[in-house]
Amino acid sequence: MTNIELYIDCFPDYKFYGIEVEHNKYFGEVVKIDECVTIFINTLQPEWQQLHTIVHESAHADFNVFGDDKPHSMKTLLAEKQAEYVANHFKLKQSPALK
């Protein structure tokens, strides 16, 4: 199993999809419809970033902190801050060889 598969296995209640988005600032997103949580991960990002995104997007679902359709609303900013706080706890950083 790859590291990405190991991380995804930690969240069996969520559906994960790898997608290719060429924009270098798109990492992934989570969508919750009814009680079904779907997480999209940009597979064009390096592995360490994909792992960080898996934890970040899962944190949105685990703690039920979702933004709204407005990217700079207080609700969205707070949801992003909370999910990033959880993801940063695991210190998934770029490897020194790639810096």
TAMO-V954824 format. One record per backbone hydrogen bond with DSSP energy under -1.0 kcal/mol. NH is the residue of the N-H (numbers start at 1). CO is the residue of the C=O. Records with the same first field share a line. If there is no record, write none. Layout:
NH: CO + CO
//
This chain:
6: 2
7: 3
8: 4
9: 5
10: 7
11: 8
14: 11
15: 37
17: 39
19: 41
26: 23
29: 40
31: 38
33: 36
36: 33
38: 31
39: 15
40: 29
41: 17
42: 27
43: 19
45: 42
50: 46
51: 47
52: 48
53: 49
54: 50
55: 51
56: 52
57: 53
58: 54
59: 55
60: 56
61: 57
62: 58
63: 59
65: 60
73: 70
77: 73
78: 74
79: 75
80: 76
81: 77
82: 78
83: 79
84: 80
85: 81
86: 82
87: 83
88: 84
90: 87
91: 88
93: 91
98: 95
//
